[in-house]
Amino acid sequence: MAKAIFETDSSTFLLQALNWSKGFDTVCLFQSNGFQNQYSKIGNLLAIGAKEEFSANVGSVFTDLENFKSRYPDTLIPGFLSYDLKNEVEDLQTNHPNPLGFPDAYFFIPQILIEFNKDTISITAEDPQQTFEEISMFPSLDLHYQFKGKIHPRMDQEGYFDAFNNIQRHIYQGDIYEANLCQEFFDEQVELDNPEALYLRLNSLSPTPFSSFIKVRDKYIISASPERFLAKRGKTLVSQPIKGTAARGKNAKEDEELRNNLARNPKEIAENVMIVDLVRNDLTRSAIPGTVEVTEKLGIYTFEHVHQMISTVSCEMDESLTETGVIRNTFPAGSMTGAPKISAMKLCDKYETSRRGVYSGAIGYFSADGDFDFNVVIRTILFNKTQQYLSFHTGSAITVDANAAHEFAECYTKASAILKALEQKL
């Protein structure tokens, strides 16, 4: 593999490369949309084609993935982990059907890596010059797409309220402190002719730090996730759980009021603090003793459709552990489960009406220098083209002070960008 840098209009080249990538079975695009902090590493990166693949279901995924990864120490390895790997990490099970048919884990060794900067792109491939020339002569991706289908909630308001009340009853009984109850929106007779264009539309409607597009043959992940699950930067591990959401205002004054109300809301603060404690506990399993700390508490961040409350927890990694072992120790993201974690996951499986699958899992990469970065799979469309099944989930945290109508409305607020991209109304 060789690497070369080319001067070109990176925005145009991305559209050409995405269109060119339609000829490959495996594609992965990461976009940070200009969101940068001290932990950021990749801005915009496109991986095309698979020289080798790792695809597995619950059993010994984390061990097998480490073995796969160790065979390719000098390359970036993108992929995803399904929420259902909780059944491997803990003594849990999921009884809901799996109509999407995604594997529980998938990673690949790219044939071609393209990194996009403002006025240049770099290509890593067997022949970077030939790849650049082929893509440069290719037409840009058609940004139009046609979605034929009708999105339905799998859980109506009455069903959601029943599930909410049952979970809150468990909180009153002392079984849990908090649970993240999720619901699915879906259609099983979908036609979607241009998933790449749908991704770009969602990304324009909802630009987020951990946006991603993955194609594995007939299966597509179209994600506008704002949340970092876990990153490794040198010897440091970083998790940035999101708990606490407020809608954007209709004007600047209302928007600022909603932002300030979120910062002071006792229920949202309690949600965040509980999950921060859970993440701190998870990280102790991979940390040098005494190094776990909350480096940012209850930060308010503004995105296109919502304000979010985000905290940052970090530690120094125990270097006797492997990267996949560290991920296993914290998986799945505590912001998507509740606390205590195992009890909350059991209750979510009991009262939710669908399998989460890739949703609530993690998308990301292992890099050649030993670092990694994974998001939390939220605000994400999952599509099986062969089965014509399209699905997305939303969720919200239930605490002792939560209100069923408010949480139900929050789920729809979180769905707004996806529904707009699909031109659907519920």
N, C-alpha and C positions, 0 to 999 in steps of 0.2 A: 504494500500500500504506500502511495506517495501523497504528499500534500502540496497544493499550490494555491496562490492567492490571485484573484482576478479583480480588476476594476470594472464595475458595472452598476446599473441601477438595481439595488437589491430587492426593492419592492416588485419590480417587473419580473426579475429573475425568479422570485419565489412563486409567482403565478405560473410561470413557464415550467418550473421544476415540479410543482404540484400536479400540473396537467400531465407532464412526462411520467410522473410516478404512477399514474393509473395503469401503466403497463407492468407493474410489479405486484406481487402478492402481499408484500409486507412494507408498510410505510409508517413512520412516526415523526410527527412535528411537535416541537416544543416552542412556545412563544411566551415571553415574559411581559410583553406590552409596555416596556419602559419602566416597570416597577423594579427598583433596585434597592438593595440594602447591603449591609456588610456580609451577608451570607450568600448573595447572588453570585452565580457562576456562569450560567448559560443564558444568553438573551434569546436568540432565534436560531434553532437548529433543526435540520431535516435529515432523517436517516431513511435510506431507500434500499430495498432489497435485503434478503437474508442469506448470508453465507452459511450460518448454522442457527438452529432454533432450539429453544427450550420451552416445551409446553407440557404442563403437568396438572394433575388434580390432587385433592387432599390425600395425603399419605406421608411422604417424606420430602415435601417440596423445598423447604428451606435448606436442608442438607444437600439435596440434589442440585439446587440452584447454586450453592456455594461451590460444588464440584464443577459445574458447568462454567461458572464465572472464573474459576482459578485456571482454566485451560486457555483463557484469553485475557491475560493481564495487561495488554498494551492497547486496549481499545475501549471505546465507550459502548456500553451495553444497555439499551433502553428496553422498557417493558412494563408490565403491570402485575399486581397482586390482587386477587379477589378477596372481598370481605369474608367469604366462606372459609378461608384459611384459618379463621378462628377455631374451626372444628379440628384442626391439626394442632393448634397451639394449646387449646384447652379441651376438656372433656365435654364437648358440645356437639350438637347436630342440627341440621336444617332439613325440614321435611317439605318445604314448599317446592313446587316443580321448577324446572330450569328451562323455560322456553327460549331464552336467548342463546343457550348452548356455548357460552364462552368457557374456555378452560379456566382453572383457578389461578394459574400463573402462566405468563408468557413473556419471554425475553428473546432477543435475537442479536446476532453479530452482523452489523450492517455491511453491505457491499459498498455503499457510498454515504459519506457524511458531508453535509453542506452547512457551513456556519455563515450567518448573514450579519454583516455590519452595515453602517450607513451607506458607504460608497464602494465597499468591496465585499466579496464573498470568498470563502476558502473552501476548497473541495479536497476531501481525502478519498482516494479511489485508486484502482489499479492504474488508470490512465486519466488523471484529472483534466488534462487538456481536451481529450476526446469527449469526456463527460460535459465539460463546459460548452464545447462547440455544439454538441447534440441538443442540449437544453436551450442554448441561445437561439437555435433555429426553430424551436418548437413553439407553437402558438400558446398564448396565455390561457389559463383556465377560464372557461366560461363561468361567470359569477352567478348565472341564473340556475335555479334548481326548481324541480317540481315535486312537491310533497302531496301525495294522495292518501288520505286517511282521516280518521276522526279520533282524537285523543280522548280517552275516558279515564276517570279516576277509578282505581280498583276498590277504593274505600270511600263511600259517600260520607256526608257530614255525620249522619247518625252512627255509622260504623266507626268513624274516627272518634266521636264523643264516647262511645262505649269503650273503645280501646284506651282512650285517655283516662276515663274514670277507673278502669281496672288497674292501670299502672299507678295512678295516684293513690288508689287503695293500698297497693303494695308499699308505697312511700309512707302512708299513715301507719302501716303495720311494722315499719322499720326494716323491711326486706331490702330496700334500696334508698338512696338519697335522690337520685336523678336517673332518667332514662331518655334516650333520644329515639322517639317514636317516628318512624318513617312510613311514607305511603307511596305507592306506585301510580304513575300515569302511563297509559299504554294504548297501543292498537296492534292487532294481529293480522291486519290485511293492508299493510302499508306498501306504497310504491314511492321510492325516493331515488331519483335518477342521478344526483350529483352530490354525494355526501361531503366531498371536499368543499364545495361552495356553501353548503349549509354550515359547515364548521366556520368558514370565514365570516359568514353572516352573524353567527352567534358570537364570534370573537369581536366583531365590530359593535354589536349591541351590548356586550358585556366583557370588555377587556379586563383580564385578570392576570395576576403574576404567574399562575401555574396552568395556563391554557395549553391544551394538547389535543392532537388528532392522531388516532392510531387505526390503521387498517391491517387486519390479518385475514386475507382472502375475502370471505363474504361477511366478515364481522367488522363493525366500525365503532370506535369510541370518539365522541365529539364532546370535549370537556372545556368548561369555562370555570375551573376551580380557582378560588382565591386562597386556599389554605395549604400551608406546608405541614406535612405529617412529620417527617424526620429527615434531617440532613447531617452529613458528616463533612466537616471542614478541618482537615489535618487531624488533630487529636480531639477535636471538639464535636459533640453531638448537640443538635439544636432541634427543638420542636416548637411550633407556633400555633397552639390550638385556638380555634375560633369558637367562641360561645357568647352570644348576645347579638341580636339583629334588630335593626330598625329600618323602615322604608325611607326612601328619599322624599324630600318635600317637593311641593309644586312650585315653590319659589325659594329664593335665597334665605329669606327670613324663616320660613317654615322649615327648610332643610337644616338650618343651624339649630333651631329649637329641637327638632327630632334627634339630631346628633348629641346635643347637650342632655336631653332626656335619657338617651341610651347610657351616657356616661354616668348618670346618677341613679339609674333604675335599680332598685335593690334586688329584684328577681333576676335581672340579667347579670348583675355583678355576682350574685350567689352562684349562678350557673357557671360562670367563668372560673370563679375561685375553686369550686368543687372539681372541675376538670383539670385545672392547673395542679391541684393536689394529686389527682390520679396520674397525670403525666410525670410529675416529680417522682412518684412511687415507681412507675414503669421504668424511668431512666436509671433509678438506683440499681437495677439489675444489670446494667451495662456500664456503670460509672466507677471511676476511682472514688473510694469513700470520701465523703465530705465535699465533693465538687459540684453537686447538683444545686443550681440556683435559678431563681426567677429574675431574669435580666430586664424584662419589661412587663409591667403588670397593668392589665386593663387598658391597653392602648386602643384608641378609636380610629378606625381607618375607613375611608370613604371609597366606595366603588360605584359603578354606573347606576345600579338599581337599589343598593342597600348601604347602610352604615354597618360596620362589624366591630365587635370588641375582640381584640386579639392580644394574647399574652405570649411571652417568649420564655422558654425554659431551656437551660443548657447544662452541660456537664462535660467533664473530661473522660474520654472513653477508656475502659479497661482494655488494654491492648492484647490481652490474652484471648479476646473474643474475635470472631469473624464478623464481617459486615452483615452477612445474612443472619447471624446469631443475634446481633444487636437489633435488627429490624424485628426478628421473631419476638424478642423480649418486650417490645412495645406494641406489637400488632394485635388487633387493629387500632386505629386512632381512637383515643379515649373520648374525643369530642363527638364521635359517632356512636358511642355505646352508652355511657352513663356510669354511675358509681354506686356501689362497688361494681367493677367491670364485668365479672363473670355472671353475677346475678342479673345485672341489667341486660346483658346479651341474651340470657335465657328468656327473660320476660319479653324482650323485643321480638324474638323468634315466635313466642307464644301468641302475641297480640297483633303483630303485623300480618298482612294477608298475602305477602309475596316474598320471594327470595331476593335479597339485595344483589348478590352476584358481585360484579365489578364495582357497583356503587358502594361507597363507604370503604372501599379498598384503597389502593395506592398506585399511582402512575409515576414513573421516574426513570432514573438511570444510575448505573455504576460507571464511574469514570476511570481512566487509565491510571490516575495518580492515587487511587484508593479511596477517593471521596465518593459520596452518593447524595442524591436528593430525590425525595418522593413527596408528592402532594397527597391530599385527601380527595378521593373521587366524589365530588359533589357538583351540583349544577351541570350535570353530564347526561347526554343522550347516548343510549346504547342501541345498536341496530344490527339485526341479523337479516341480511338481504335475501338469503335463500328462504328463510322461514317467514319473511315479510313481517317480522315482529320488531316494533320499536318501543322503547321504554325509557322513562326517567323517573327518579325518585326525588322527593324532598322530605325534610324532617325538621323537627324542632324539639327542644329539650323540655321535658316535663319535670317540674319540681313541686314541692308542697304548696307553693304560692302561685303556680301556673293557672291560667284560665283557658278552658278548652276552646272557646271561640277565638281568642287571641292567637293561640298556637295553630289552630286550623287556618286562620287567615295568613299567618306567617309562612306556612307551607306554600300557599298560593303566591305570596310575594316572591318567594325564592324561585318559583316556577315561571315568573313573568317573562324573563328574557328568552327562555326556551320556547314558551308558547308564542311569543312574538316572532321568533325565527321560523317557527312552523306555521305561522299565520293561523293559529288556533285560539278559540275562546272556550272557556269551560263554564 
